[in-house]
Amino acid sequence: MLNISKNSLAKRVDLKGYQSTNRVFHQRYYKYFNRFLKGFGIMILILFFLPWTQNVTGKGYLTTLKPDQRPQTIQSPIPGRIEKWYVQEGDYVKKGDTILFISEIKNEYFDPNLVSRTGDQIRAKSASVVSYEGKVKALRNQMSALSNERALKLEQARNKLLQSKLKVQSDSIDLEAAETNIRIAERQFNRTQQLQSEGLKAVTDVEEKRLKLQETQAKLISQQNKLLAARNEVINARVEINRVQNEYTNKISKAESDMFTAQSSQFDSEAQVTKLENEFTNYSMRNDMYYVRAPQNGFINKAIQGGIGQTFKEGESLVGIMPADIDMAVETFVRPLDLPLMHLGEKVRIQFDGWPAIVFSGWPNVSYGTYGGVVVAIETFISDNGKYRILLAPDPDDHEWPAELRAGSGADTIALLEDVPIWYEIWRQLNGFPPNYYQPEGAQGKPVKK
């Protein structure tokens, strides 16, 4: 009875008259019950001092240890249309095996002889380059010939100038002689005329001397003309030198200009040849891309683009493939509060979905059906789910993981920390404190840079 009311029924009703009351409130009942409570209390007290392994639990899924072993999709770097499938879902393919054949959908690549015609353009442009090279060589030869001819012409004009200068010098000497002769002829004429006036010479002698004087004067004038003509020839020779210099300079400059024009055309043709060779290579590689091949050994998971005649854009996924040779790993997530407790090389217990297991998180030794793992990578940036990603590899000191595991299946992880008494763990859990922070021996606190 609850004895809520002041009117107690125990005083009015005698419970000892009932058989059930006698059985319950018998003296032996209290004795056994007290023994049970005492034993239970001792057991609880002992349990409080039993060791308990602190742990960090997480939930993740199976993946692969290396990025190149994870499931991937195959894309085409060019747009196209599906023409033929060579595989079906579930098939095993080797690296380089053809998965499907596609055709072109861009009109600039429709020509089936595009590669060969581009090769013809390359050969034509290469021949043009050779022609321009020949023209440049011919113009250089022409410039060399003009330079040699200019040197000879200048040498000829200089010789003519020298001859003219020598002739001027010779005519100057002849002029001096003519002036001397006319002075002599004047003196002889004056002396003969004086002697004739004195009666010592005949008139014929005077006339003879006058005639000789006139002849001498005529020679003087002729010699002066010759000297002026010689000086004029010197001037003409200098003019001829300048004319030859200017004429051949113009010719050489024109030939040089033509050579530079030919070189410019040659370089332009070489650039076009390089561009065409680049296009030829691109077209050849593009033709090879019509066959979509397997990048590595694996199994065809799913045909993302199906049917025949379906078009797709460049970079669009066509088919999914799962590599055949993989190293399994577990990708799990822990809370930010538990991240400082995780270290590289930390031992972790893993329970795979679909594999029966009996798990005692605090007593790993009595757990059944779990497998060992080792922390190999700890993400330094939080994931979208608000937790930090940790990658686990198989523990080489533990038994091997089941061969039937497949990437993508779920997994529960238990990272084992320090051993503490159960009473301490209960107290920690009630107060919401994190597990003990520690640095285990042999574990790396920070990722090693390679």
Summary of the structure (lengths in Angstrom):
residues: 450
radius of gyration: 59.9
end to end distance: 76.1
largest distance: 223.2
contacts: 1215
relative contact order: 0.17
helix: 50%
strand: 21%
